[in-house]
Amino acid sequence: MNKKTKELTFHLVQKKDHQMILEWLEKPYVKEFYYGPGLKSTLRNLDLYVNGKRHNGEYHFDFWIVCFNEKPFGLFMTSPIEGPYDPKDPYNKWFEEGKEIITLDLLIGEEAYLGRGLAKRMIREFLLDKFPNAYKFLIDPEINNKKATHVYEKVGFKKVEEFLPKGHSVPNCMMHLYMSELNKKG
């Protein structure tokens, strides 16, 4: 489905998008934050996804292309928090029975779209369009990714805690956004 939301549209990744995404992940400004275990996981999940699999043995996920006036420029990666609740797991510790909680990751893959003020708008429109019934969203940028953190705060995400993801050497900042807050920001 490719639902129009002003100039921004969002559609699930298809096999034809695979090479373009791989090229985006090779760009220096993307590699600054997509590397090591995180990149390895993204590549593995992307390969599964373009071959029709939405589960990697641990969790479900979706990949979405973001277009501006029908030109692909960005990528969202989403995954539901499915539980069970586990206070030691950096993601399942946020599980709440009966509530749709979605993790989010994103990148802008085309340099021409950097610095145009699209990130805040694309996040907001994407969440409202694709997850209107969600209870809460989670995003976890590296603590040194100040630009991303600033954008996420402008959308309405709030810092909750810092944690060190498995296999990483740099801590991440867990941020939450409740749909009720996103709706208030109108």
N, C-alpha and C positions, 0 to 999 in steps of 0.2 A: 504494500500500500504506500502510496506516495501522496500524502495529504498536504495540500498547499497551506502554508501559514505565512501570509504576506510573501516576501521574496525567499524566505527560508523554507526548505522542504527536507523531510527526513524519510529515508527508506532503509529497510533491512539490507545488509550487505549481501551481494550475490557473487557468484564465482568470477564474473567479469570485473569486479572491483578489487580482487585479490592483489594483482600486481601493483596497482596504484597505491594501495595501502602499504605494501612492502616498501615501495619507493618513499612514501612519507616517513616511514619508520627509520629510514636511512639518513634523513636530513639532519645535519648537525644540531639545529635548534630543537629538534624532537629527541635526538639521541641523548641530549643533556639530561633528560628525565625518564627516558625509556631505555634502560640498559640492564644488564645482569639478569637476575632471576625474574624481575618484572617483565622485561622484554621477552625472555624465553617463554614465560607463561602466555604472554599476549600472542606470540607467534604460534605456539602450539594450539591455543584456543582458536585463533583465526583459521589455521589450517583445518581443524575439525569443523569449524562453522561453514566454511565454503564447500565442504564435502558433506554437508547435511546433518552434522551432529551439533547439538546445542548443549551437550553435557560432557565434561571431561573426566568423569568418575568421581569428582568431588562436588561440583556445583554446576548449575545452569548458567548460560550467558547468551547475550545477543550482541551483535555488532550492527551499527547504524551509520550510514553515510549522511552527511549534512551537505546540502546544496544551497547555493545562493544563485537565484535566477537560473536554476537547473544545472549550474556548474558545481561539481563536487569539490569541496574544500576542507572538510573536516570529518572526524570520526568520533562516535560515542561507543563506549562499551558499557553494557549494563548487566547486572546480575542480581537476582532476588536473594535476600537473606532468608534461607529456608530452615535454619535451625538444625538441630535443637539448640536451645540456649546453652552456652558454654562460657562461663566467665573468664576462661583462660584463652579463648579464641578472639583475636582482634576484631572479627566481624560478627560471629555468632553470639558474642556477648551482647549485641544490640537486638537480637531476635526477640520479637514479642508475638505470642500466639495470636493468630487471627488478623494480624496487621501486615499490609504489604510494605515492605522495606526494601529499597532498591539501592545497590551500590552503583556508582557512576565513575567513569573515567573518560577522558576526552583528549583530543588533540586537534590542532589546526594544521593540516598537512600542506597547504598551499601558502607560500610566503606572501603572495599578493593580498591575502586576507588577514595578515597579522597587523595589529595596531589600528584596525578600523573600528574598534568598539563592538565587534560582533559577538564576542565570547559570552558576555552577560546575556545578551538577547537570545543567542542560540540555545544556551542552557535553559533559560526560562521557558522559551517557546517549546523546546523539546519535552521538558518535563510535563508541562501542562497538556501538550498534545498527546504524548504517548503513555503517560502514567497519571491520568486525571484522578484515579481512585487510590493512589498510593498514600500511605500514611506519612512516610519519612524517607529521605534520601541521605546517603552517606557518600562522602568523597574523602580521599586521603592523600593529598599532595605531600611531597617531601617538604620538610620544614624549611629548606633553603629555596623552595620555589615560591618566592614572594609575589611574583606577578600573578600566578595562578591563585594563590591564597587571597590576594586582593580582589580578584574578579569574583571568586566564590563568595566572599563576604558581601560584595555588591549585590549578588543574586539573593543573599539572605542566609547563606550557610554560616553556622557558628562553630568556633573551635571548641572541641570537647576534651581532647587529650592528645598527647604525643605517645607514639609507640614505635617499636622497631619491628618491621615486618620480617618474617622468617627469611634468612638468606641475604638480608640487606645490611649495609653498613651505615646508612643515613636514616635517622628517624623520620617518620611521617606524622602528619597532623590529621587526626580524625576530625572531620567536620560534619555536622548534621544540618538538615533543612527539613522542617515539617511542611507538608503540603498546605496546611492551614496558614502558615506564615507566607508561603509563596503566593497564595490566593489573595492575601491582604495587600501585598505589594502592588497588586493590580497593574 
